[in-house]
């Protein structure tokens, strides 16, 4: 008000100069205060938030075992029913071979076994019964001749002929008994014929080549009309039940990995779909050239779209905390082992503070000691001890830090 009165009391030609001098003085004062307060720096407030530590690596779907399928017979291919890339299940027919010769052998063996059961065995039983009846008759004849000879009613030669007939009947009965026994169920003859039939049926079954397990046809080397030989590779199949993910992980992250850790996998070809896996094995050696260690993940449930050698990005959760004090990784400097320095801003002054660190994520790190909840740390490293600074927009900084924690990114190799 005083300045206004004085301005009005000045002559008109000085009034504009007075106003200009006042504005300049105010500007100089403003910039002087700003210079005293220091530069504006980006900062983040130390607050408690969830923290997840993850390791990300890119690898490929691999089959632990690839099986080569061949034929045990020499024959001609009559039907080939699969080709490369086909998914097969256990027992599915892959190809058929000409089977007329093996079918004839099977029918011959079956006929021989049927003949044993329906004809030869009943005949043997009938022959045994007849031989035993003749033996009984011969014994009675000998007894009758002995009585006649004792009464001098017949010559002794008749008795001798009766005894000879008894001996023949005994031998015939014994032979009939042996024949009947050998043809009875479970005895040598039936066992031999059954073995012959089993062998013929086994050979016949080999004319149909089937998949022994679920998998994917990788290669085929046969077409209809080809003559195949024993030992010749006809198909190569990758087992579905042995599917795993092989990911090379930077050796710097080896200390974070443990068998049994859960992982989320996304195939590059299907970025909108994910599936679960678990760390199954960690290689005992490190690849010296690449500086990586191979980690194998077992797939919990194998999706239908999974193919061998498919590129997959695996995010392995190595540790997590439900709530802990955190600072942005970009605020850390002079890091050594589990310690680092930060610029803590208190009362507008930057103070270098040494802190102890814990779990490290990709964007945030756990503070074990050295800072308290509510402290502010600068994310600018080009400060000096005791420098006065101003924090840019506290509210937006806190919000962005919380958003960053909720979308914690893993280590990217």
C-alpha positions as CSV (number, residue, x, y, z in Angstrom):
1,X,0.0,0.0,0.0
2,X,2.9,2.3,0.9
3,X,4.6,1.4,-2.4
4,X,1.3,2.2,-4.2
5,X,1.0,5.6,-2.4
6,X,4.6,6.4,-3.2
7,X,4.1,5.4,-6.8
8,X,1.1,7.7,-7.1
9,X,3.1,10.5,-5.6
10,X,5.8,10.2,-8.2
11,X,5.6,11.9,-11.4
12,X,4.1,10.0,-14.3
13,X,7.4,9.5,-16.1
14,X,8.9,7.8,-13.0
15,X,6.0,5.6,-12.3
16,X,6.7,2.9,-14.9
17,X,10.4,2.7,-13.8
18,X,9.4,2.2,-10.2
19,X,7.0,-0.6,-11.1
20,X,9.7,-2.3,-13.2
21,X,12.2,-2.0,-10.3
22,X,9.7,-3.6,-7.9
23,X,9.1,-6.5,-10.3
24,X,12.8,-7.1,-10.9
25,X,13.4,-7.0,-7.1
26,X,10.6,-9.6,-6.6
27,X,12.1,-11.8,-9.3
28,X,15.6,-11.6,-7.9
29,X,14.3,-12.5,-4.5
30,X,12.3,-15.4,-5.9
31,X,15.3,-16.8,-7.8
32,X,17.5,-16.2,-4.8
33,X,15.2,-18.2,-2.6
34,X,15.1,-21.0,-5.3
35,X,18.8,-21.0,-5.6
36,X,19.1,-21.3,-1.8
37,X,16.6,-24.2,-1.8
38,X,18.6,-26.1,-4.4
39,X,17.6,-27.9,-7.6
40,X,14.5,-30.0,-8.1
41,X,15.2,-33.7,-7.8
42,X,13.0,-36.8,-8.4
43,X,12.5,-38.7,-5.1
44,X,10.7,-41.7,-3.8
45,X,9.2,-42.2,-0.3
46,X,10.2,-45.2,1.7
47,X,7.0,-47.2,2.4
48,X,6.0,-50.7,3.0
49,X,4.7,-52.7,0.0
50,X,4.7,-56.3,-1.3
51,X,8.0,-57.4,-2.9
52,X,8.5,-60.3,-5.3
53,X,11.8,-61.5,-6.5
54,X,11.8,-63.2,-9.9
55,X,14.2,-64.4,-12.5
56,X,13.2,-64.4,-16.1
57,X,14.9,-66.4,-18.8
58,X,14.1,-67.5,-22.3
59,X,14.4,-71.1,-23.3
60,X,12.8,-73.9,-25.4
61,X,10.5,-76.8,-25.0
62,X,12.5,-80.0,-25.2
63,X,11.6,-83.7,-24.9
64,X,13.8,-85.4,-22.4
65,X,13.6,-88.6,-24.5
66,X,13.1,-89.0,-28.3
67,X,12.3,-92.6,-29.2
68,X,13.1,-94.2,-32.5
69,X,10.3,-96.6,-33.7
70,X,11.1,-99.5,-36.0
71,X,9.8,-102.9,-37.1
72,X,10.8,-106.3,-35.8
73,X,9.8,-108.0,-39.0
74,X,10.7,-108.0,-42.7
75,X,7.6,-107.1,-44.6
76,X,6.0,-104.6,-47.0
77,X,4.2,-101.4,-45.7
78,X,0.5,-101.5,-46.6
79,X,-0.7,-98.4,-44.7
80,X,1.1,-95.4,-43.2
81,X,-1.3,-93.6,-40.9
82,X,0.7,-90.6,-39.4
83,X,3.1,-87.9,-40.6
84,X,5.4,-85.3,-39.0
85,X,3.8,-83.1,-36.4
86,X,0.9,-85.5,-35.6
87,X,0.1,-86.0,-32.0
88,X,-0.4,-89.6,-31.1
89,X,-1.6,-91.5,-28.0
90,X,-0.5,-94.7,-26.5
91,X,-1.7,-97.6,-28.6
92,X,-2.4,-95.6,-31.7
93,X,-1.6,-97.4,-35.0
94,X,1.3,-95.8,-36.9
95,X,1.5,-98.2,-39.8
96,X,0.5,-101.7,-41.0
97,X,2.6,-104.4,-42.7
98,X,1.5,-107.1,-45.0
99,X,0.3,-109.9,-42.7
100,X,-0.8,-112.8,-44.9
101,X,2.1,-115.1,-44.0
102,X,1.9,-114.4,-40.3
103,X,-1.9,-114.8,-40.3
104,X,-1.5,-118.2,-41.9
105,X,1.0,-119.2,-39.2
106,X,-1.4,-118.1,-36.5
107,X,-4.3,-120.0,-38.1
108,X,-2.2,-123.1,-38.4
109,X,-1.2,-123.0,-34.7
110,X,-4.8,-122.3,-33.7
111,X,-6.0,-125.3,-35.7
112,X,-3.4,-127.6,-34.1
113,X,-4.5,-126.5,-30.7
114,X,-8.2,-126.9,-31.6
115,X,-7.5,-130.4,-33.0
116,X,-5.8,-131.3,-29.7
117,X,-8.8,-130.1,-27.6
118,X,-11.6,-131.4,-29.9
119,X,-10.1,-134.6,-31.5
120,X,-6.9,-135.9,-30.2
121,X,-7.6,-135.6,-26.5
122,X,-11.0,-137.3,-26.7
123,X,-9.5,-140.0,-28.9
124,X,-6.7,-140.6,-26.4
125,X,-9.3,-140.9,-23.6
126,X,-11.3,-143.4,-25.7
127,X,-8.2,-145.4,-26.5
128,X,-7.3,-145.5,-22.8
129,X,-10.7,-146.7,-21.8
130,X,-10.6,-149.4,-24.5
131,X,-7.1,-150.5,-23.4
132,X,-8.1,-150.7,-19.8
133,X,-11.2,-152.7,-20.7
134,X,-9.0,-155.1,-22.8
135,X,-6.6,-155.4,-19.9
136,X,-9.4,-156.3,-17.5
137,X,-10.6,-158.9,-20.0
138,X,-7.1,-160.4,-20.3
139,X,-6.8,-160.7,-16.5
140,X,-10.1,-162.5,-16.3
141,X,-9.0,-164.8,-19.1
142,X,-5.8,-165.7,-17.3
143,X,-7.7,-166.4,-14.1
144,X,-10.2,-168.7,-16.0
145,X,-7.4,-170.5,-17.8
146,X,-5.6,-171.1,-14.4
147,X,-8.7,-172.8,-13.0
148,X,-9.1,-175.0,-16.1
149,X,-5.5,-176.0,-16.1
150,X,-5.8,-176.9,-12.4
151,X,-8.8,-179.1,-13.2
152,X,-6.9,-180.6,-16.2
153,X,-9.7,-179.3,-18.4
154,X,-7.5,-177.5,-20.8
155,X,-3.9,-177.8,-21.9
156,X,-1.2,-175.6,-20.2
157,X,-0.5,-173.9,-23.6
158,X,-3.8,-172.1,-23.3
159,X,-2.8,-170.6,-20.0
160,X,0.5,-169.5,-21.4
161,X,-1.3,-167.8,-24.4
162,X,-3.6,-166.1,-21.9
163,X,-0.7,-164.8,-19.9
164,X,1.0,-163.5,-23.1
165,X,-2.2,-161.7,-24.1
166,X,-2.3,-160.2,-20.6
167,X,1.2,-158.8,-21.0
168,X,0.3,-157.3,-24.3
169,X,-2.9,-155.7,-22.8
170,X,-0.8,-154.3,-19.9
171,X,1.6,-152.7,-22.4
172,X,-1.2,-151.3,-24.5
173,X,-2.9,-149.9,-21.4
174,X,0.3,-148.3,-20.2
175,X,0.9,-146.7,-23.6
176,X,-2.7,-145.4,-23.8
177,X,-2.3,-144.0,-20.3
178,X,0.9,-142.1,-21.3
179,X,-0.7,-140.8,-24.5
180,X,-3.8,-139.6,-22.6
181,X,-1.7,-138.0,-19.9
182,X,0.5,-136.1,-22.4
183,X,-2.6,-134.8,-24.2
184,X,-4.5,-133.7,-21.0
185,X,-4.9,-130.0,-20.1
186,X,-1.7,-128.3,-19.0
187,X,0.6,-131.0,-20.1
188,X,3.5,-131.0,-22.6
189,X,1.5,-131.3,-25.8
190,X,-0.9,-128.5,-25.0
191,X,1.9,-126.3,-23.7
192,X,3.9,-126.7,-26.9
193,X,0.9,-126.0,-29.1
194,X,-0.1,-123.0,-27.0
195,X,3.5,-121.6,-27.2
196,X,3.4,-122.0,-30.9
197,X,0.1,-120.2,-31.1
198,X,1.4,-117.4,-28.8
199,X,4.5,-117.0,-31.0
200,X,2.4,-116.8,-34.2
201,X,0.0,-114.3,-32.6
202,X,3.0,-112.2,-31.4
203,X,4.5,-112.2,-34.9
204,X,1.1,-111.2,-36.3
205,X,0.7,-108.4,-33.8
206,X,4.0,-107.0,-34.9
207,X,2.6,-106.4,-38.4
208,X,0.8,-103.4,-36.8
209,X,3.2,-100.8,-35.4
210,X,1.7,-98.8,-32.6
211,X,2.8,-95.9,-30.4
212,X,3.8,-97.1,-27.0
213,X,3.3,-93.7,-25.3
214,X,1.7,-90.3,-26.0
215,X,3.9,-88.0,-28.1
216,X,4.6,-86.1,-31.3
217,X,5.9,-87.5,-34.5
218,X,9.1,-85.6,-35.3
219,X,10.3,-87.5,-38.3
220,X,9.2,-90.4,-40.6
221,X,11.3,-92.5,-42.9
222,X,8.8,-94.8,-44.5
223,X,6.0,-94.7,-47.1
224,X,3.3,-97.2,-48.3
225,X,4.9,-100.0,-50.4
226,X,8.3,-99.7,-48.8
227,X,10.0,-102.9,-47.6
228,X,11.1,-102.5,-44.0
229,X,13.8,-104.5,-42.2
230,X,14.3,-105.2,-38.5
231,X,16.3,-102.4,-36.9
232,X,15.3,-99.8,-39.5
233,X,14.1,-96.5,-38.0
234,X,10.6,-95.7,-39.3
235,X,9.6,-92.9,-37.0
236,X,11.1,-90.6,-34.3
237,X,8.7,-89.7,-31.5
238,X,9.1,-87.1,-28.7
239,X,7.4,-88.2,-25.5
240,X,4.7,-85.9,-24.2
241,X,5.1,-87.2,-20.7
242,X,8.8,-86.1,-20.7
243,X,8.2,-82.6,-22.0
244,X,10.3,-80.0,-20.1
245,X,11.6,-76.4,-20.6
246,X,15.3,-75.9,-20.8
247,X,16.3,-72.3,-19.9
248,X,19.8,-71.0,-19.7
249,X,20.0,-68.6,-16.7
250,X,22.7,-66.0,-16.1
251,X,25.1,-67.5,-13.5
252,X,24.8,-64.3,-11.4
253,X,21.3,-65.5,-10.5
254,X,22.4,-69.1,-9.6
255,X,22.3,-68.3,-5.9
256,X,18.6,-67.4,-6.1
257,X,17.4,-70.6,-7.7
258,X,16.2,-73.7,-5.9
259,X,14.6,-77.0,-7.0
260,X,10.8,-76.8,-6.5
261,X,10.4,-73.0,-7.2
262,X,7.3,-72.2,-9.2
263,X,7.4,-70.6,-12.6
264,X,4.9,-69.0,-15.1
265,X,5.7,-69.7,-18.7
266,X,4.5,-67.9,-21.9
267,X,5.3,-69.2,-25.4
268,X,6.3,-66.5,-27.8
269,X,3.8,-67.9,-30.3
270,X,1.0,-67.7,-27.8
271,X,1.6,-64.5,-25.8
272,X,-1.9,-64.3,-24.4
273,X,-1.7,-67.8,-22.8
274,X,0.4,-69.0,-19.9
275,X,1.0,-72.3,-18.1
276,X,2.7,-73.4,-14.9
277,X,6.0,-75.1,-14.4
278,X,8.3,-76.0,-11.5
279,X,12.1,-76.0,-11.3
280,X,13.0,-79.7,-11.6
281,X,16.8,-79.7,-12.1
282,X,19.7,-77.2,-12.0
283,X,22.8,-78.2,-14.0
284,X,25.8,-78.9,-11.8
285,X,28.1,-77.0,-14.2
286,X,28.2,-73.5,-15.7
287,X,28.7,-72.9,-19.4
288,X,31.9,-70.9,-19.4
289,X,31.5,-69.5,-22.8
290,X,28.0,-68.1,-22.2
291,X,28.2,-67.6,-18.5
292,X,24.9,-69.4,-18.0
293,X,23.6,-72.4,-16.1
294,X,20.9,-74.7,-17.6
295,X,17.7,-75.0,-15.6
296,X,15.1,-77.5,-16.5
297,X,11.4,-76.9,-15.6
298,X,8.8,-79.6,-15.4
299,X,5.5,-78.6,-17.0
300,X,2.6,-79.1,-14.6
301,X,-0.1,-79.4,-17.2
302,X,1.0,-79.6,-20.8
303,X,-1.1,-77.3,-23.1
304,X,-2.4,-78.6,-26.4
305,X,-0.4,-76.0,-28.3
306,X,3.0,-76.9,-26.9
307,X,5.4,-78.1,-29.5
308,X,9.0,-79.4,-29.4
309,X,11.6,-76.6,-29.6
310,X,8.9,-73.9,-29.1
311,X,10.5,-70.7,-27.6
312,X,9.2,-70.0,-24.1
313,X,9.8,-67.2,-21.6
314,X,9.9,-68.5,-18.0
315,X,9.3,-66.3,-15.0
316,X,10.6,-68.1,-11.9
317,X,9.5,-66.7,-8.5
318,X,12.6,-67.0,-6.3
319,X,11.3,-65.2,-3.2
320,X,8.5,-62.9,-2.0
321,X,7.6,-60.7,1.0
322,X,4.0,-59.7,1.8
323,X,5.0,-56.3,3.2
324,X,8.5,-54.7,3.6
325,X,10.2,-51.3,3.4
326,X,11.5,-50.7,-0.1
327,X,13.5,-48.2,-2.1
328,X,13.8,-48.0,-5.9
329,X,16.9,-49.7,-7.4
330,X,17.7,-46.4,-9.2
331,X,18.2,-44.7,-5.9
332,X,21.1,-47.0,-4.9
333,X,24.8,-46.3,-5.5
334,X,28.1,-47.5,-4.2
335,X,26.6,-50.9,-3.8
336,X,28.7,-53.6,-2.2
337,X,27.3,-57.0,-1.4
338,X,24.2,-56.4,0.9
339,X,24.9,-52.7,1.4
340,X,24.5,-49.5,-0.6
341,X,24.2,-45.8,-0.3
342,X,21.3,-43.5,-1.0
343,X,20.7,-39.8,-0.9
344,X,18.2,-39.3,1.9
345,X,16.5,-36.0,1.8
346,X,15.6,-34.5,5.2
347,X,14.6,-30.9,5.7
348,X,15.5,-30.1,2.1
349,X,19.1,-31.4,2.5
350,X,20.7,-34.4,0.7
351,X,22.5,-36.7,3.1
352,X,24.4,-39.7,2.0
353,X,23.2,-42.7,4.0
354,X,24.5,-46.2,4.1
355,X,21.8,-48.8,4.3
356,X,21.5,-52.6,4.6
357,X,19.7,-54.4,1.8
358,X,17.6,-57.6,1.7
359,X,15.5,-59.1,-1.1
360,X,16.1,-57.4,-4.5
361,X,13.5,-57.2,-7.2
362,X,13.9,-55.7,-10.6
363,X,12.7,-52.2,-9.7
364,X,12.6,-52.2,-5.9
365,X,14.9,-53.5,-3.1
366,X,14.1,-54.3,0.5
367,X,15.6,-52.0,3.2
368,X,16.7,-54.0,6.2
369,X,18.2,-51.0,8.2
370,X,19.3,-47.4,7.7
371,X,16.0,-45.9,6.7
372,X,12.6,-45.5,8.3
373,X,9.1,-45.5,6.8
374,X,8.3,-42.1,5.4
375,X,11.9,-41.1,4.5
376,X,12.5,-39.7,1.1
377,X,15.4,-40.8,-1.1
378,X,16.5,-39.2,-4.3
379,X,16.7,-41.2,-7.5
380,X,19.4,-38.8,-8.8
381,X,23.0,-39.8,-8.2
382,X,24.7,-36.5,-9.1
383,X,24.4,-34.9,-5.7
384,X,26.9,-33.8,-3.0
385,X,26.8,-34.2,0.7
386,X,24.7,-31.4,2.4
387,X,23.4,-30.1,-0.9
388,X,20.0,-28.4,-0.6
389,X,17.4,-29.8,-2.9
390,X,13.7,-29.7,-3.6
391,X,11.5,-32.8,-4.1
392,X,9.4,-32.7,-7.2
393,X,5.7,-33.4,-6.7
394,X,5.6,-35.6,-3.5
395,X,2.1,-36.9,-4.3
396,X,2.7,-38.1,-7.8
397,X,6.0,-39.6,-6.7
398,X,4.4,-41.8,-4.0
399,X,1.7,-42.9,-6.3
400,X,4.1,-43.9,-9.1
401,X,6.2,-45.8,-6.6
402,X,3.2,-47.8,-5.4
403,X,2.3,-48.5,-9.0
404,X,5.8,-49.6,-9.7
405,X,5.7,-52.0,-6.8
406,X,2.4,-53.5,-7.8
407,X,3.8,-54.2,-11.3
408,X,7.2,-55.4,-10.1
409,X,9.2,-56.6,-13.0
410,X,11.6,-59.6,-12.8
411,X,15.2,-59.7,-13.7
412,X,15.5,-59.8,-17.5
413,X,18.5,-61.7,-18.8
